[in-house]
Amino acid sequence: MRESYHDELDANTDDVVSMANLVRTAVERSTSSLINADLGLAEQVISDDAKIDALHDEIEQRSFNLLARQAPVAGELRTVVAVLRMCYELSRMGDLAVHVAETARHRYPDHAVPQPVAEQFTQMAQIADTMIATAAQTLVDRDVEDAKHLADRDTAIDNIRAEQFRMLLSDTWQYGVEEAVDTALLGRYYERIADHAVAIGSRVIYIVTGEAPEGENWPKAF
């Protein structure tokens, strides 16, 4: 029975990593659809979100079964509860990638954002991809130090977002109101993707140490 129990705990971790990989693909493809006005890619991101949702439901059901049948305690209980929150964070990242793809689809055949901010979104997507990959790996390795660095990496996206606002509010903004609104909303989507990656890092720290990290750069884990 205990062997099966630990197999299910391991399966949860594996599925979180699989979810993270799907989210990384969704973010990369949604960004490409945005930058290149690629309708087919945008549609693919939107339809593939069902795979992320299906994994979320599978992890959630397995976790509930573990709580009900095995009554885990201490570190194992922390793991089950934290993984439940992680799959929520990843599901929200997938939804945000869909929002990006929907923006690209809505503006097609035009580009949703002008070239100067398109380059910024490419940078934000690259940073977010690294953060998601790191967050998933910290769960596998139970690596508290790498998890702590996620809050620092989030600052890079915050800085790009601040630069975007300066561009939008400057007298040199030569594009329309519609483009400004899209840029502001899209910037928020990428900012939130990074925030969710930081939240996963905080769950890893909670699993290992039993305490959630504190400070203005960390979301409240529980």
N, C-alpha and C positions, 0 to 999 in steps of 0.2 A: 504493500500500500504506500509506504513512504517513498519507494523508488518511483512509483507512478506520480506521486505528489511533486517530487522534485523535477520529474520530466515535464510536468505541466508548468512549473515555474520557469524552467528553461525555455519552454515553448513560448511563453509570454515574452521573454526577452528577445527571442528570435523574431517574433512577429513585430515587436516594436522596431527592431532594426529594419525589417522588411518594409514597414510603414514609412520609416524615415527615408528609405531609398526611393519609394514611390513619391514621397513629397519632394525630394530633391529633383526628381525628374519633372514633376509638375511645375515647380518653380522655374526650372531651366526652360521648359517648353513654353510656359506662359510668357516669360520674359522675351523669348525669341518671337513669339507671335505678336507681342506688343511692339518690339523694335522693328520687325520686318513686315508688319501688317499681314501676317500669315493666317488666313481664316481657317484653313484646314487644321493647323496646329492648335489654334484656339479651341476649335470644336473637340479635338482629341483630349485636351486637358479637361474640358468640361465633362466629357463622357467617362474619362478614366477616373474621375473622382469617386465613382461608385466602388472601385477597387479599394481605395483608402477607407471608405466608409465600411466596407465589408470586413476589413481587418480590424477596424475599431470595434465593431460589434462582436467579432470573434474573441478578441482580447477581453472585452468587457464581460462576456458571458463566462469565459474560462475563469476570470478573476472572481466573479460572483460565486461560481461553483466551488472554488478553492476556499473562499471565506465561509461558505455554508457547510461544506463537507469536512474540511480539514482543520478548521479553527487555528490558523497559523498564529504564531506569537513572535514577539521581539523582531529580529531582523527580517524574518520571512514575512511577517505581517506588514512591516514597512515597505518591503518590496512589492507586495501585492497592491497595496493602496497607492504607492507612488507610480506603479506601472499604469494603473487606472487613470491617473492624472496625466501621465505622459501620452497615452493614446488619445486623450482629449486634446492635448496641445497639438499633436500631429494632425489630428482631424481638422482643427481650426486652421493650421497652416495650409492644408489642402484646400479648404474653403477660400482662403485668401488668394491662393494661386488661381482658383477659378474666377474670383473677382477680377483679377488682372486679365485673364483670358476673355472674360465677358466684355471688358472695356475695349480690348482689341477687336472683338467681334462687332461690337456696337459701332465703332468708328470705321470699320472696313468699308470701302477700299482705302480710305485715308489712314494715315498714321495717327495714332491717338496722342502722341506727344512729339514735340519738336526735337530736333537733333541734340541741342545742348543738354536737355534733361534726359534724353534717351541714353546718352553715355553714362549719366549718373545712375539710371536704373540698371544698366549692365553691371556697374560696380556694386550696387546694392545686392543684386542677385548673386554675384560671386561671393560676397561676404556671407550672405545668408546660407548659401550652399555649404561653405566651410563650417559654419556654425552648426548646421543640422547634422552634418557628418560627424563633427566632434561630439555633439550631444549624444548621438547614438553610440559612439565608441566608448564614451565615458561610462555608459550603462553596462556595456559588455565587460569593460576592464575594471569597473568600480573605481575610476580614476578621479579622485576628489580635486587634485591640482588642475587638471585640464578642465574640469567642470567649472572651477572658480574663474578660469580665464575667459569663459564665455561672456561674463558681464563686461569685461574689458573690450572684447571684440564688438559688442553691441554699440559701444561708443562711436565706432567708425561709421555705422549707419546713421546714428543720431546726428553726426556732424554733416553728413551728406544731406540729410533731411533739412537741417538748419540752412545750409547753403541754398537748397531749393527755395525755401521761403524767401531768402534774400533776393533771389532772382525774380520770383513772382511779384514781389512788392517794389522792385526797383523801377525807375523811370525808363530803363533800357529794355524792359520786357516788350517785345515787338509782336507777340502772338496774341490770340484772342482770349476772351474770358472762358470759353469752353475748354481750351487747352490748359488754361490755368487751373480750372476746377479739376480736370482729369489728373493733372500733375499732382495736385495737393492730395487727392484721394489715393492715387497710386502710391505716393510716397508713404502714406499712412499704412497701406497694405504691407509694404516691405518692412516698415518699422515694426509692425505687429508680428510678422513672421520671425524676425530676429528676437523679439521679446519672448515668443513662445519657445524658441530654442534655449534662451536663458532660463526659462522656467523649467525645462527638462533638466538642465544642469543643476538647478536647485534641488530637484527631486533626487538626483543621484547623490548629492551631498547628504541629503536627508536619509537615504537608504544606508549609507556607509557610517555616518556619524550619529544618526538619531536626532540631529538638530538641523533646522532650516537656516540657511545663511541669512544674515540681516544686513540692512543698509539700503540706501535709496536706489542702488543699481539692481537690487534683487526683488523679484515679485514675491508676494506672500505665498509660500508653498501650500500651507494648509490653514 
